Amino acid sequence: MSFFSGLFGSKSRYNDTQIVSQATTAITHDPMISDPGALVVASKHGVITVSGVVQKSQEKDRIEGVIRNALTTMGLKHDRIVNDLRMAQEAKIN
């Protein structure tokens, strides 16, 4: 029965709530991220989207790495990370 429920059940193999919680905690506690409150993390079916405005281009890559590392450390499976972070200058233009 568990074989069929795994194939046809509605239960996701990703725990989106836990993914968002762990990712948010990780970026909040990283001292190299200048304004973690300006970031939004969402997850749907294991696809994590991180958006918001950052001050430095290095932060974009760092935030993605911090999230990936936190999820791997906790053993949380995810499909991919979509990095929709924008630089402060880009945000003012758009």
Secondary structure, 3 states (H helix, E strand, C coil): CHHHHHHHCCCCCCCHHHHHHHHHHHHHCCCCCCCHHHEEEEEECCEEEEEEEECCHHHHHHHHHHHHHHHHHHCCCCCEEEEEEEEHHHHHHC
